[in-house]
Every structure is written in structure tokens, then in C-alpha cells.
Amino acid sequence: MDSLWSKSFDGVRNFPRLSQDICCDVCIVGAGIFGVTCAYYLNLLGFDVVVIDKDDIAGKTTGNTTGKITSQHGLFYSYLINNFGHHFAGLYLEANESAITNIKSIIDKENISCDFSFENNFVYTTDFDRLKSIRDEVEAVRSLNFPCEFASSVGLPFNIAGSVCFKNQAQFHPLKYVWGLCNSICDSTRFFTHTTVSDVRQDNGSYVVSCDDVGYRVRSKFVILACHYPFINVPGFYFTKMYQSSSYLIAVDTKKSLFDGMFISADSPSFSFRTAKFGKKNLLLIGGAEHKTGSYCNYDSTYGVLENLAKKYYPDCDVLFRWNTRDCVSLDKIPYIGLFANNLPNFYVGTGFKKWGMSLSNVAANIVVDMITGKDNVYSSIFNSSRLNPIKNRDEFKNMVVQSSKSLLIDKIKRSHLHFEDIPLNSGGIVEVNGDKVGFFRDVDDNIFAVSPFCTHLGCLLSWNDVDKTWDCPCHGSRFDYTGKNLYDPAFKDLKVFDVMD
Ligand code: FES
């Protein structure tokens, strides 16, 4: 399903696939907002940069976000102060506030037309029992010397119990912004798309980045892994400390007047709101229906929830766009930014931005670029990617271990009782064929597609996603389309495909 962003931007251009062995100073793997921002800053400093992506520029998570740029990441500052202390929380806030300023500066300097506007951002609750957590957050943020406000009347079409308001936050059109960055440097930075990086190895003081699908390699002094979820398992071991979450967005057209500002609820389930331009229309964006990637979902539990909410408050509305995205979430909710692993010098990573990649990608790009140039960065210590802190989120850790064990061990050997005839048209499921599991999809014309339903990352049993018609991995969130083509990291290989006549 296409996002509002992709349908309201016609500036996408094609870049070539890698077609020869090349050398550069810095090879960036991934052309989302983090990778392209790194390329932008490094280009300004005179580095010879190569950017490689297996998709298009900003074609995955970046192109499917809400496009909010804020330092207010839910009721996050109480959490940070309680778990990491005042100093840490203050640095986190300052880093993200700086990101808003940095992004605005880039937009002004490069004259990027990306619908940027400053907005107030609200985290609210409709539940009076949760009001204390809102007031606690106000106190927590004020203790960091940041002027947030408590507000109970915010302009939403329903009553709230209270909210925390951050002023001078921002929103933009994420594709227009990233393509603006890309266009400003593409005369002197080489971009290669639809090229899959399959390995990164040290070799004589530099790195060799291999792209097996095209058969060519890039040799560079520095490597930045900016590919959403690191696909290299060892060292780093990111698959043991990060999961992926799926969430959904709709854009609706209504004749009723809309509100100003950006909103996200602190309740469960949580919903997100903002407005965005689409031609002459001002559309309402509603996000939510979050679930762990690979867990069961259907239309009613995802888009259906958002559409019901839209119809409840805007009965005249038409849903114009539906789309969804995935976010990487670390177990302590802090991104991993810095050296990919302590024993790999000049090899960097930025990941685990949760739902706040618009601001955190800028924070990450500044940290990584400063590390490459040997400059001190006051924020780098709080995002240390090699940290071995005690686990702050034991429930999430337990869930991750249980889910991985279940998908890797129990579900793999458990018999599937689904019969092929039970799979409806335009749907999929796993069937036992001669004792082996096979993932089938029947399209609307009853064409049959059969794949091995085992993830090419670490072998977990995949689950069928009937909303997107994809095979999703419950362990670390890799995704494949119904033909077996890999869509999302950390897996990068396609699924084994069976001839249906086998
Ligand atoms: Fe890790 Fe599938 S994503 S096993």
C-alpha cells in the first residue's frame, strides 16, 4: 500500500546498481534518512562517499513514517531519569532538540521544499487514572530546565484528561526532505540502489563491502551500517538486543475543520495524529495499531481500528491512503549509535531509533561523523552501541527470548494442521507436505506460490501476514513478499522457492 508521502512526491530518480569494483573513503550501507544525512555531512567535509541500498532512496522505514521531528518520545523523560539519571536524560533531550535545529538549518541552507512547519507536540491521555503520569512527566521535563507545559484543552475532537506539551517541535514531508539532501550532494557522492550488501570484512586496514547479487565490491576506510536492522550477526549481536515493531497509518480527507499540532497518546492502544498537505487538501493522519512484527494481525486489528476511530470523530471522512512501517526497538529503548563492535575500528552503526527516527537519525549522523573526523561529541556516550548495561526492560527481554525460542524450536517441529484447501483465495498459510513445512499463497486467480517458511536470517518459522500478503519473522522482524523476495533486514537473502509442480 502506498503512503501519502510516495503519492505526493514525484521527484524519485533512479540510481544505477553497482556495476564494478570501486574504492571510496566511506561506504554507507542504507539510504534511509540516517544514511543520507551521514552522506550529506561527510560530503560537506570533503569525503569521497558511496551509498548503497537494496531498495530506493528512503524507500522503506523513512518513506513510511509520520514525519514528526520531536524530542518528545512519549512519556520518556520520567523513564530516563528513573533508569539512567538526570544527566543522561538532559543529554538525550538536548541532543534531540539540537536535531530539530540542525534539520531546519539544512532545509534553509539547501533550500529544500519539504512542507516543514514548527508545531506544538502533545503527549496526552484520555484516562484520568493516568493523569499522575502526565503530571510526573511535566515535573521530570521541567527538572531538566526545559519549558514544557501541562494542557487539558488541546483542540482534538474528543476530551482528554491532560497532556504534556513541547513547543517548537516540527513536522515535514520525509521523502521530500531526504531527496532534497540527496539532490544537494549527488554530483559528488555516488549512490547505488537495488544492490544488496551481503558482507563486510576487514582487509589490510580497510573494509571490503561485498554485494553478491551484482558480484562487485566496495573498498573503503570507513563503513557505516545504516540499514535499519544490522544484518551482520557476529560481532555486534544486535539480534539479541533489538526487536521490530509494526505500526499503521491512514490519511483521511474530511470537510470538518482540523486541529493544529502533533499528538500521540500515552494510553494503550496508542494513537498518533498530525495533519499534512496533499495538493490543496489538508489531510488528517492517524497512526497506531502497533504490534510486534511477526505476531498475528488482520485488517480489522490494524487499518480497521484506525478507520473506525476516524469515522467516529469525522463521519464524513474518506480514507485516501493506508500504509505501514517497521521500527527497531532496543531493549532499554535507547538507540545504538557508534562503533558497530569494539574490535572493529572505523565501522559504525546507527539503529534502534524506535518511532523517532526523524530526530534521532540526525543525532546519530552527527555522532558518527564526529567519530570519523575524530571530534568529540558530547552525546555519544549515552548511545554507546557496545554498552552492556543491565537490562532495563525485563518483560520485553523475556518476551523476546520466549518468542525466539518458540519460533526457532517449538513451532518448527510442531505439525501444521492447516490443509491446502483451507487457505482462502488471496491468503496464505503453512501446510505440511510429505512431512516438510511449505508456505503457500493463493492469489485471487488461484495462482499458487510456494516458499520455504523458514527465515533466511537465523531460521525461525515465519508467520503469514494477511494485511500485506507477506511472510514475517516473529524473531527479529525480517519480512519477505509472497514470492519469497526479501523486503526487510536483518535477513538479506530471499526464501527458497518451490515449484508448485514439485
Ligand atoms: Fe532473525 Fe528471522 S529475523 S530469524
Residues whose N, C-alpha, C, O or C-beta is under 5 A from the ligand:
A	BS01	FES	C455 H457 L458 G459 C460 C473 C475 H476 G477 S478
